[in-house]
Amino acid sequence: MSGAQPVVVFWFGWGIHVMVVLSFLVQVTLLLLADIRRRKDWPVLKVIIWTGYTLADMTAVYALGHMSVLCSAPEHHLMALWAPLLLVHLGGQDNITAYAIEDNRLWLRHLQTFVLQVVAAGYVLYASTVFSRPSLLRSATILMSVVGVLKYGERVWSLSGADKYASSSLSATSYKDFRAEREYRLSLAPEGGKKGDPPRDRIVIIAHSLLHVPKQMFKGPTRYVKNKSAKTYSGEYMLKVAEAQLSMMYDLLYTKAAVVHTVYGMCIRVISLPFTVAALLLFHAMRVTDCDGYRRADVIVTNVLLTGAVVLEAMSLVRSVFSMWTAALLAGTKWHELASAIASAERGVIWTVKMLMRSEAYWSGYMRQHNMFKVFFHTDYSTGSKLAKSIGREDWWDSMFYSRSTRVPAAIMDKVLELVSTAKYGEVGLMSRARGVNAVNRREEHQLVALIKALNLELADSILVWHIATNVYISWYNDQDTQGLHFKRESRQLSNYMFFLLAARPYMLPYPVTRHSYVQLCHDSVTHLRCCTAEKLKLAVSDQKVNLMKRCPLQPDTERSIIGFPSPVNNSSDNKAKQSSLNKTLDKGSQLAAKLIHTAEQGKKAEGIMEMIFEVWVEMLCYTAYSCNEKSHAQNLSNGGDIMTLVALMMVYMSNGFIKKIKKPNQDKGAATKKKEKVKQTKTTTSAAGTSSGGAKPSTD
């Protein structure tokens, strides 16, 4: 105990000072780092922000509790000014009110904490006898108490409002006229379409006027969001609008934006900064008249807290003025020129952030990657995987540590834009249910269509089967003498992304979806196979291609390794029954890969099959985005955003007529070719008929 005595003495004398300064430093950290997570999904950054978000409340509550004991001493009367400053800290920064979407649903708990901490701060003021006589300290304390209550109450209000945006429409708590609201919002949408897209500086304004679309999407399934409009924009322009809306929805769900840009929020900012500055000036005036009655450490800490509070309030005011929300709100008023200037300044800041962070303007622009064959490799050779397996957490370990992020290729969004810009209104429902069949039909590969239909796959099985087939086909494709990449990289990245969703984020997939096939495939492959890689599976598929095309199961060698061997073809049902299946999903993936390779070899169109695989994954992405759980969109906004949310918004805008319809590049050419062939055929028929009649005339005569 004697060794710990110095620590106890230090903490008894300086513990409260340490906690108060720590509370201030946490606020500075959150102000600087919290906004980064809307554009980056960095694990280290998430840990820092989560730690700061948790410590922000803990340190302030701890300090308030201990100040009630110390502030009664005459030399600690300055601590009376610390109590309202801690209420300001509990109010948090404007750029973060919730770390996770679930924090918004705890707003009633925060309301209860708000009442208790205001009472605790009031008790500290009462115990310090600061109100016993008029003084500059009392005036400064009153001013900061008003600011502290307003800022803390604003945070609770923001959490309550965010819970409304992220809750299902089935849980509405008040009566409202949805039809009137819809007509009013449509009247706010700016004109566009007839004379081309509006200027780029109006993207934020249009995004704000159409913000009810993502709000509805976050409250219910994407496919039920209906909002017809006669105003149309190009697909590229609506993509920029959707990206801006991702940032706006992040503000509504995780920051104070919904409150800051109201009359009440503006009034709070008009009050808080002057009051804080006045409290700082009163404190300095008090030091001039009476500086000997307080401990020097208390004076230094108070000066740091008040000066820091002024700086934080000033930055909060600047951020709220020069924001996309202010530009959008002023656009429809007589201050539209000021709105344009603010929008230009905001674009400059966004461009700078984009260059520094190498991200998109309003979201990360990255998607996660996870590969089944890498999981098998690490499970066999990684010490971490073996340790995780011993405690039953191998799946979590593999999904966490063997996945990575990669930038979304431009070709993926280009293909999505092509689909949403060329699809007819009658094809929207078909595209949202196709899961790749349309892509195969467009290639007129009837045997592949028959095989896909025969497999009769659910979404989870479809992801696994196409993931296996894509990896095997790419391994075979690398050995061919082909020119260019031909969507090879994009196909692999989309395949890895969809596999990551199934492995690590199944809540993003449409209900009902299960991971049963994924878990069983990993178990069978890891347990019964010595080594399974895409290259070895390619060799096995090539050697057993004839049997696999007859839908026979994949046969490993005697050492239980995926090594192909030429096997005799036997069409008898008895031989097929004797062949045992290691895993049905692995068999179906190998059968599909064999069919893809065979089709490419027969027609010498390896590039065409590669492009078809890419289109299959894009259609599967569109299907998943259109049918996924609405809660997943809100959850992933705090992780830098997700391509799934962006595609879902584009699907909604397509289905509701916001995107201009254009003809496919080869559509006019194909139609012209068919027309020429028809004219040529007509001329040939006419000529043949004329020749026949011309030959008959002499005989008649």
RONUFI-169640 format. One line per 4 residues: number of its first residue (from 1); for each residue x, y, z of C-alpha. Coordinates in steps of 0.001 Angstrom, whole numbers. Layout:
BEGIN
NUM = X,Y,Z ~ ...
***
This chain:
BEGIN
1 = 0,0,0 ~ 2935,2361,668 ~ 3864,2277,-3036 ~ 389,3401,-4082
5 = 221,6169,-1482 ~ 1805,8878,-3730 ~ -718,8077,-6457 ~ -3597,8417,-3990
9 = -2264,11735,-2720 ~ -1783,13048,-6263 ~ -5254,11993,-7364 ~ -6840,13509,-4250
13 = -5249,16876,-4983 ~ -5210,16930,-8785 ~ -7685,14288,-9962 ~ -10524,16730,-10589
17 = -8217,18998,-12620 ~ -7076,16051,-14743 ~ -10647,14951,-15462 ~ -11857,18424,-16413
21 = -8942,19023,-18789 ~ -9405,15504,-20206 ~ -13064,16298,-20866 ~ -12026,19372,-22848
25 = -9377,17456,-24829 ~ -11944,14806,-25712 ~ -14194,17503,-27172 ~ -11329,18853,-29262
29 = -10551,15334,-30524 ~ -14154,14713,-31533 ~ -14358,18073,-33290 ~ -11275,17306,-35375
33 = -11858,13631,-36172 ~ -15589,12883,-36077 ~ -16270,14195,-39588 ~ -13628,11974,-41156
37 = -15632,8799,-40630 ~ -18266,9870,-43145 ~ -15567,9509,-45811 ~ -13228,6866,-44393
41 = -13671,3439,-42822 ~ -10402,3286,-40879 ~ -10431,835,-37934 ~ -7942,2910,-35920
45 = -10008,6055,-36471 ~ -13162,4250,-35376 ~ -11474,3123,-32161 ~ -10311,6671,-31385
49 = -13743,8192,-32039 ~ -15531,5459,-30082 ~ -13156,5957,-27134 ~ -13652,9717,-27234
53 = -17427,9406,-27554 ~ -17551,7097,-24535 ~ -15133,9149,-22414 ~ -16941,12412,-23177
57 = -19884,11516,-20947 ~ -17937,9491,-18385 ~ -15360,12193,-17581 ~ -17923,14994,-17354
61 = -20258,13009,-15095 ~ -17348,11895,-12896 ~ -16031,15451,-12572 ~ -19443,16867,-11695
65 = -19899,14285,-8978 ~ -16572,15022,-7311 ~ -16892,18792,-7635 ~ -19909,18685,-5340
69 = -17508,17679,-2550 ~ -14577,20008,-3287 ~ -16285,23225,-4356 ~ -17404,24137,-799
73 = -13790,25003,116 ~ -13104,28771,-267 ~ -9997,28226,-2400 ~ -12009,26059,-4853
77 = -14853,28495,-5570 ~ -13692,28724,-9190 ~ -14950,25167,-9620 ~ -18443,26641,-9621
81 = -17631,27918,-13111 ~ -16455,24465,-14171 ~ -19877,22892,-13594 ~ -21697,24746,-16446
85 = -18626,24265,-18646 ~ -18975,20520,-18129 ~ -22633,20815,-19177 ~ -21351,22392,-22395
89 = -19045,19387,-22831 ~ -21970,17026,-22238 ~ -23781,18867,-25022 ~ -21058,17603,-27350
93 = -19885,18922,-30693 ~ -22128,19700,-33615 ~ -20474,17061,-35833 ~ -21291,14070,-33608
97 = -24285,13283,-31421 ~ -24394,9519,-31972 ~ -21617,7030,-32652 ~ -23960,4245,-33801
101 = -27515,4398,-35070 ~ -28691,2651,-31884 ~ -27586,5657,-29802 ~ -30450,7680,-31269
105 = -32965,5233,-29859 ~ -31613,5858,-26382 ~ -32631,9516,-26448 ~ -34972,9024,-23484
109 = -32023,7758,-21438 ~ -30064,10835,-22488 ~ -33024,12994,-21472 ~ -32990,11424,-18023
113 = -29219,11967,-17770 ~ -29717,15582,-18872 ~ -32118,16259,-16010 ~ -29853,14573,-13442
117 = -26703,16389,-14575 ~ -28435,19779,-14611 ~ -29550,19105,-11032 ~ -25998,18044,-10125
121 = -24556,21224,-11643 ~ -27137,23259,-9729 ~ -26093,21570,-6499 ~ -22439,22417,-7199
125 = -23393,26063,-7629 ~ -25435,25974,-4436 ~ -22684,24281,-2417 ~ -20051,26737,-3607
129 = -22078,29705,-2284 ~ -21262,31571,-5498 ~ -24749,33067,-5456 ~ -24467,34313,-1881
133 = -23162,37738,-2952 ~ -22903,39720,-6207 ~ -19618,39183,-8004 ~ -18106,38868,-11452
137 = -17775,35120,-10866 ~ -21509,34850,-10283 ~ -22282,36711,-13519 ~ -19902,34521,-15513
141 = -21375,31388,-13941 ~ -24931,32436,-14811 ~ -23980,33090,-18433 ~ -22242,29719,-18815
145 = -25105,27936,-17059 ~ -27508,29231,-19707 ~ -25140,28096,-22476 ~ -24613,24691,-20859
149 = -28334,23956,-20506 ~ -29038,25084,-24083 ~ -26205,23041,-25606 ~ -26999,19900,-23636
153 = -30702,20181,-24413 ~ -29866,20654,-28096 ~ -28040,17334,-28110 ~ -31015,15466,-26624
157 = -33300,17154,-29142 ~ -31003,16085,-32000 ~ -30997,12471,-30808 ~ -34787,12482,-30649
161 = -35072,13874,-34180 ~ -32537,11405,-35586 ~ -34492,8533,-34068 ~ -37511,9718,-36038
165 = -35572,9677,-39326 ~ -34147,6192,-38700 ~ -37381,4611,-37442 ~ -39824,2683,-39558
169 = -42947,4472,-40737 ~ -44870,1768,-38885 ~ -43723,3365,-35610 ~ -44950,6908,-36396
173 = -45861,8709,-33190 ~ -48064,11478,-34589 ~ -50818,11854,-37194 ~ -49797,13476,-40456
177 = -51049,13951,-43995 ~ -48543,12123,-46166 ~ -50279,13232,-49380 ~ -50105,16927,-48551
181 = -46470,16587,-47482 ~ -45624,14813,-50741 ~ -47294,17498,-52894 ~ -45563,20261,-50948
185 = -42139,18696,-51341 ~ -42629,18071,-55035 ~ -43441,21748,-55493 ~ -40041,22593,-53973
189 = -38082,20512,-56475 ~ -36263,22767,-58947 ~ -36983,22547,-62624 ~ -34726,20578,-64895
193 = -34699,18174,-67765 ~ -36042,20140,-70737 ~ -33011,22366,-71241 ~ -30444,19990,-69849
197 = -29238,19517,-66303 ~ -28976,22485,-63926 ~ -25495,23856,-63170 ~ -23216,21867,-60904
201 = -23496,24462,-58151 ~ -27167,23510,-57731 ~ -26461,19876,-56897 ~ -26697,20545,-53158
205 = -29921,22509,-53634 ~ -31562,19737,-55673 ~ -30286,17136,-53198 ~ -31956,19067,-50387
209 = -35232,19474,-52287 ~ -35343,15702,-52943 ~ -34172,14719,-49467 ~ -37574,13218,-48680
213 = -36685,10305,-50992 ~ -33773,8933,-48884 ~ -35751,9770,-45732 ~ -38551,7496,-46910
217 = -36047,4875,-48036 ~ -34447,4822,-44572 ~ -37872,4362,-42970 ~ -39080,1463,-45111
221 = -38086,-987,-47838 ~ -36635,662,-50925 ~ -39126,-925,-53276 ~ -42050,806,-51519
225 = -40706,4350,-51970 ~ -42964,5923,-54567 ~ -42792,9561,-55594 ~ -43655,10313,-59201
229 = -42286,13501,-60698 ~ -42292,15112,-64119 ~ -38824,16574,-63560 ~ -35979,14480,-64928
233 = -32185,14686,-64851 ~ -29398,12682,-66435 ~ -28050,9619,-64667 ~ -24639,11221,-64077
237 = -26244,14290,-62515 ~ -28527,12239,-60257 ~ -25509,10224,-59136 ~ -23913,13433,-57850
241 = -27200,14348,-56181 ~ -27385,10937,-54507 ~ -23809,11273,-53236 ~ -24648,14641,-51662
245 = -27723,13078,-50066 ~ -25554,10436,-48400 ~ -23720,13227,-46603 ~ -26985,14964,-45710
249 = -28487,11795,-44256 ~ -25320,11290,-42222 ~ -25822,14797,-40830 ~ -29433,14073,-39920
253 = -28652,10772,-38190 ~ -25308,11388,-36490 ~ -24936,15161,-36012 ~ -26934,18186,-34825
257 = -27687,19395,-38362 ~ -31433,18792,-38027 ~ -31550,21212,-35076 ~ -28731,23624,-35910
261 = -30379,24794,-39137 ~ -33700,25691,-37535 ~ -34804,28932,-35927 ~ -34165,27456,-32477
265 = -30705,26249,-33443 ~ -29786,29623,-34852 ~ -31001,31321,-31679 ~ -28829,28998,-29590
269 = -25776,29969,-31638 ~ -26622,33659,-31408 ~ -26749,33301,-27628 ~ -23951,30821,-26915
273 = -20977,32575,-28532 ~ -21585,36091,-27064 ~ -22369,34620,-23641 ~ -19167,32548,-23684
277 = -17071,35525,-24766 ~ -18674,37643,-22050 ~ -17920,34964,-19427 ~ -14256,34915,-20521
281 = -14011,38722,-20266 ~ -15644,38690,-16829 ~ -13174,36048,-15692 ~ -10214,38152,-16811
285 = -11714,41219,-15122 ~ -12128,39184,-11948 ~ -8472,38140,-12061 ~ -7434,41801,-12159
289 = -9505,42742,-9101 ~ -9164,39554,-7052 ~ -6438,37140,-8072 ~ -5066,36118,-4681
293 = -8110,34257,-3369 ~ -7878,31215,-5688 ~ -5349,28488,-6359 ~ -3128,29154,-9337
297 = -3929,25710,-10803 ~ -7659,26490,-10647 ~ -7094,29791,-12428 ~ -5050,28148,-15209
301 = -7608,25377,-15771 ~ -10489,27879,-15807 ~ -8670,30039,-18346 ~ -8036,27009,-20565
305 = -11661,25865,-20363 ~ -13152,29300,-21127 ~ -10728,30089,-23944 ~ -11295,26645,-25426
309 = -15072,27100,-25143 ~ -14874,30363,-27108 ~ -12789,28728,-29837 ~ -15132,25726,-30085
313 = -18230,27943,-30240 ~ -16648,30116,-32926 ~ -15773,27065,-35031 ~ -19295,25728,-34543
317 = -20767,28995,-35812 ~ -18484,29087,-38861 ~ -19250,25450,-39709 ~ -22998,26039,-39492
321 = -22869,29176,-41686 ~ -20624,27734,-44412 ~ -22440,24419,-44838 ~ -24497,22810,-47574
325 = -27586,23126,-45377 ~ -27326,26904,-45213 ~ -26823,27120,-48979 ~ -29863,24916,-49610
329 = -32112,26807,-47160 ~ -31198,30213,-48593 ~ -31606,29118,-52225 ~ -35351,29715,-52337
333 = -35203,33133,-50673 ~ -34076,36618,-51691 ~ -30623,35642,-50422 ~ -30042,33252,-53316
337 = -26826,35034,-54322 ~ -25475,34508,-50826 ~ -26538,30871,-51106 ~ -24505,30513,-54317
341 = -21457,32040,-52610 ~ -21800,29680,-49646 ~ -22234,26718,-51992 ~ -19065,27701,-53855
345 = -17132,27994,-50593 ~ -18482,24623,-49450 ~ -17421,23002,-52742 ~ -13937,24391,-52279
349 = -13691,22857,-48812 ~ -15076,19538,-50084 ~ -12577,19494,-52962 ~ -9701,20138,-50544
353 = -10858,17328,-48247 ~ -11246,15023,-51251 ~ -7682,15666,-52352 ~ -6207,15283,-48869
357 = -8121,12124,-47953 ~ -8227,10605,-51448 ~ -11910,9913,-51139 ~ -15063,10951,-52934
361 = -16578,14340,-52170 ~ -19380,13125,-49907 ~ -18574,9480,-49097 ~ -15610,7133,-48978
365 = -15875,5740,-52511 ~ -14557,2383,-51232 ~ -16080,-1066,-50859 ~ -15004,-4000,-48741
369 = -13402,-7126,-50213 ~ -13431,-10709,-48949 ~ -12447,-13821,-50866 ~ -13461,-17379,-50051
373 = -10215,-18952,-51252 ~ -8107,-16587,-49147 ~ -10159,-17629,-46132 ~ -9318,-21268,-46846
377 = -5629,-20426,-47223 ~ -5371,-18417,-43993 ~ -7346,-21026,-42068 ~ -4730,-23623,-42965
381 = -1605,-21539,-42372 ~ -2470,-18557,-40110 ~ -1753,-18819,-36387 ~ -4418,-16214,-35664
385 = -7079,-18256,-37435 ~ -6074,-21362,-35525 ~ -6295,-19510,-32198 ~ -9656,-18019,-33170
389 = -10878,-21491,-34143 ~ -9925,-22830,-30712 ~ -12305,-20340,-29054 ~ -15025,-20662,-31672
393 = -14521,-17231,-33294 ~ -12840,-18201,-36563 ~ -15601,-16766,-38764 ~ -15445,-13369,-37027
397 = -11641,-13391,-37174 ~ -11512,-14229,-40880 ~ -14133,-11609,-41785 ~ -12410,-8927,-39710
401 = -8726,-9441,-40430 ~ -8692,-10954,-43914 ~ -10993,-8431,-45562 ~ -9846,-5134,-47003
405 = -11153,-2046,-48784 ~ -10678,-1042,-52408 ~ -11807,1959,-54398 ~ -15040,1474,-56331
409 = -14072,1218,-60023 ~ -15659,3740,-62353 ~ -16848,893,-64605 ~ -19219,-368,-61900
413 = -21027,2942,-61495 ~ -20989,3438,-65271 ~ -22758,99,-65719 ~ -25273,995,-62985
417 = -25944,4313,-64727 ~ -26385,2464,-68022 ~ -28944,153,-66456 ~ -30958,2888,-64727
421 = -30821,5181,-67775 ~ -31822,2598,-70390 ~ -34322,470,-68480 ~ -37930,1057,-69375
425 = -40521,1577,-66665 ~ -41908,-1884,-67256 ~ -38449,-3409,-66783 ~ -37860,-1960,-63315
429 = -39558,-4772,-61463 ~ -37939,-7363,-63719 ~ -34455,-5941,-63130 ~ -35047,-5867,-59375
433 = -35864,-9594,-59423 ~ -33550,-10884,-62157 ~ -30311,-11402,-60183 ~ -28279,-11747,-63362
437 = -30615,-13704,-65622 ~ -31151,-10638,-67825 ~ -27412,-10343,-68391 ~ -27226,-13955,-69546
441 = -30318,-13550,-71737 ~ -28810,-10533,-73477 ~ -25874,-12738,-74523 ~ -28336,-15302,-75897
445 = -26545,-18081,-74026 ~ -29569,-20340,-73732 ~ -27638,-23243,-72254 ~ -26359,-21013,-69456
449 = -29875,-19725,-68775 ~ -31157,-23287,-68574 ~ -28366,-24222,-66161 ~ -28996,-21189,-63921
453 = -32710,-21930,-63773 ~ -31998,-25598,-63083 ~ -29775,-24662,-60133 ~ -32797,-22914,-58541
457 = -30706,-20727,-56249 ~ -31634,-18452,-53390 ~ -29687,-15209,-53068 ~ -27105,-16540,-50581
461 = -26493,-19641,-52715 ~ -26375,-17512,-55851 ~ -23643,-15321,-54348 ~ -21575,-18359,-53362
465 = -22028,-20213,-56652 ~ -21185,-17192,-58799 ~ -18283,-16319,-56481 ~ -16766,-19758,-57018
469 = -17441,-19695,-60758 ~ -16020,-16167,-61134 ~ -12762,-17016,-59389 ~ -12327,-20203,-61404
473 = -13149,-18493,-64687 ~ -10749,-15605,-63975 ~ -8024,-18144,-63179 ~ -8713,-19815,-66537
477 = -9020,-16436,-68269 ~ -5530,-15424,-67098 ~ -4077,-18348,-69037 ~ -5711,-17301,-72302
481 = -4193,-15074,-74941 ~ -6645,-12192,-74508 ~ -6193,-8514,-75186 ~ -6945,-6150,-72286
485 = -8605,-6697,-68943 ~ -12209,-6820,-70205 ~ -13893,-6244,-66806 ~ -11746,-8857,-65082
489 = -10794,-6584,-62184 ~ -14330,-5213,-61789 ~ -15863,-8698,-61810 ~ -13473,-9908,-59118
493 = -14077,-6850,-56952 ~ -17872,-7084,-57179 ~ -17690,-10809,-56461 ~ -15517,-10198,-53392
497 = -17823,-7386,-52232 ~ -20979,-9495,-52403 ~ -19162,-12343,-50669 ~ -18109,-9899,-47920
501 = -21738,-8883,-47393 ~ -22757,-12514,-46971 ~ -19854,-13296,-44642 ~ -19647,-10148,-42489
505 = -22764,-8015,-43078 ~ -25680,-10338,-43812 ~ -28058,-7725,-42377 ~ -27540,-5762,-45613
509 = -28977,-8566,-47731 ~ -32719,-8847,-48424 ~ -34831,-10819,-45985 ~ -35002,-13772,-45728
513 = -31337,-14601,-46182 ~ -29311,-17100,-44192 ~ -25622,-17884,-43891 ~ -26273,-21616,-43620
517 = -24794,-22434,-47037 ~ -21777,-20174,-46401 ~ -21009,-21716,-43020 ~ -21470,-25241,-44369
521 = -19240,-24547,-47374 ~ -16454,-23165,-45168 ~ -16765,-26089,-42742 ~ -16687,-28756,-45445
525 = -13823,-27145,-47346 ~ -11684,-26448,-44285 ~ -12399,-29781,-42596 ~ -12343,-32235,-45487
529 = -10037,-30624,-48014 ~ -6305,-30370,-47538 ~ -5950,-27263,-49677 ~ -8419,-25464,-51904
533 = -7319,-22583,-54110 ~ -8830,-21051,-57235 ~ -5936,-22365,-59311 ~ -6338,-25956,-58096
537 = -10090,-25796,-58467 ~ -9605,-24551,-62044 ~ -7461,-27608,-62824 ~ -10075,-29894,-61319
541 = -12885,-28209,-63271 ~ -10896,-28451,-66513 ~ -10192,-32147,-65994 ~ -13731,-33008,-64913
545 = -15493,-30595,-67266 ~ -17452,-33260,-69127 ~ -18867,-34796,-65970 ~ -19503,-31427,-64345
549 = -21509,-30281,-67373 ~ -23668,-33350,-66821 ~ -24222,-31975,-63291 ~ -22137,-34643,-61616
553 = -20535,-33687,-58276 ~ -16940,-32515,-58066 ~ -14563,-35320,-57162 ~ -11378,-34576,-55142
557 = -8423,-36912,-55359 ~ -7575,-39667,-52893 ~ -5689,-37194,-50679 ~ -8842,-35081,-50346
561 = -7294,-32218,-52258 ~ -8908,-30375,-55161 ~ -6672,-31776,-57877 ~ -8337,-32700,-61133
565 = -7995,-36019,-62833 ~ -9432,-37313,-66103 ~ -12351,-39548,-65228 ~ -14247,-41799,-67617
569 = -17601,-40576,-68804 ~ -20436,-42829,-67791 ~ -23988,-41747,-68439 ~ -25571,-44404,-66292
573 = -27619,-43228,-63351 ~ -25971,-45859,-61118 ~ -22529,-44298,-61597 ~ -23924,-40823,-60862
577 = -25563,-42084,-57684 ~ -22332,-43652,-56464 ~ -20448,-40361,-56738 ~ -20483,-38666,-53362
581 = -20797,-34909,-53031 ~ -18447,-33075,-50700 ~ -20559,-29916,-50741 ~ -23508,-29106,-52988
585 = -22663,-25408,-53238 ~ -19102,-26230,-54307 ~ -20511,-28651,-56870 ~ -22883,-26044,-58332
589 = -20134,-23433,-58500 ~ -17833,-25882,-60268 ~ -20595,-26897,-62682 ~ -21284,-23271,-63561
593 = -17553,-22595,-63991 ~ -17249,-25618,-66299 ~ -20153,-24347,-68395 ~ -18665,-20842,-68607
597 = -15275,-22181,-69684 ~ -16850,-24565,-72190 ~ -18971,-21767,-73711 ~ -15936,-19500,-73991
601 = -13876,-22258,-75639 ~ -16579,-23218,-78116 ~ -17287,-19748,-79439 ~ -13843,-18254,-78782
605 = -15475,-15427,-76864 ~ -13641,-15350,-73543 ~ -13939,-11549,-73380 ~ -17691,-11685,-73968
609 = -18212,-14205,-71166 ~ -16061,-12052,-68876 ~ -18249,-9046,-69602 ~ -21370,-11141,-69045
613 = -20081,-12202,-65610 ~ -19520,-8535,-64770 ~ -23076,-7664,-65822 ~ -24426,-10539,-63726
617 = -22726,-9110,-60631 ~ -23981,-5594,-61388 ~ -27555,-6855,-61708 ~ -27154,-8829,-58492
621 = -25898,-5641,-56828 ~ -28947,-3724,-58084 ~ -31297,-6453,-56899 ~ -29711,-6525,-53443
625 = -29745,-2731,-53141 ~ -33391,-2502,-54198 ~ -34545,-5167,-51740 ~ -32159,-4800,-48779
629 = -33057,-3911,-45218 ~ -33542,-171,-44746 ~ -31672,-161,-41422 ~ -28437,-1196,-43114
633 = -28284,2077,-45034 ~ -28344,4107,-41825 ~ -25793,1881,-40102 ~ -23201,2119,-42858
637 = -23273,5900,-43178 ~ -21023,6076,-40108 ~ -18507,3765,-41831 ~ -17851,6002,-44811
641 = -21053,5132,-46637 ~ -21656,2140,-48873 ~ -22105,1642,-52578 ~ -25265,-319,-51760
645 = -26995,2827,-50466 ~ -25932,4799,-53523 ~ -27234,2136,-55910 ~ -30472,1862,-53915
649 = -31077,5601,-54294 ~ -30423,5393,-58027 ~ -32877,2499,-58310 ~ -35529,4541,-56476
653 = -34986,7539,-58723 ~ -35161,5272,-61766 ~ -38407,3629,-60658 ~ -39999,7011,-59947
657 = -39045,8720,-63180 ~ -36403,11185,-61991 ~ -33754,9926,-64448 ~ -33867,10676,-68141
661 = -34273,7629,-70313 ~ -31716,7191,-73076 ~ -31298,4546,-75734 ~ -28548,2007,-75459
665 = -25500,2703,-77632 ~ -26132,-365,-79763 ~ -29898,-61,-79686 ~ -30182,2382,-82584
669 = -27517,503,-84487 ~ -29323,-2783,-83961 ~ -32641,-1290,-84981 ~ -31098,221,-88111
673 = -29452,-3070,-88978 ~ -32728,-4924,-88592 ~ -34477,-2304,-90713 ~ -31871,-2639,-93460
677 = -32157,-6412,-93368 ~ -35925,-6164,-93589 ~ -35750,-3760,-96547 ~ -33173,-5963,-98233
681 = -35349,-9024,-97654 ~ -38376,-7198,-99063 ~ -36437,-6162,-102169 ~ -35207,-9715,-102651
685 = -38724,-11083,-102351 ~ -40070,-8480,-104752 ~ -37287,-9193,-107221 ~ -37911,-12902,-106983
689 = -41604,-12376,-107510 ~ -40943,-10134,-110511 ~ -38629,-12705,-112064 ~ -41226,-15433,-111662
693 = -43932,-13331,-113242 ~ -41567,-12220,-115991 ~ -40790,-15847,-116834 ~ -44454,-16802,-116936
697 = -45510,-14204,-119427 ~ -43932,-15799,-122530 ~ -45516,-19119,-121805 ~ -48868,-17459,-121373
701 = -48571,-15690,-124650
***
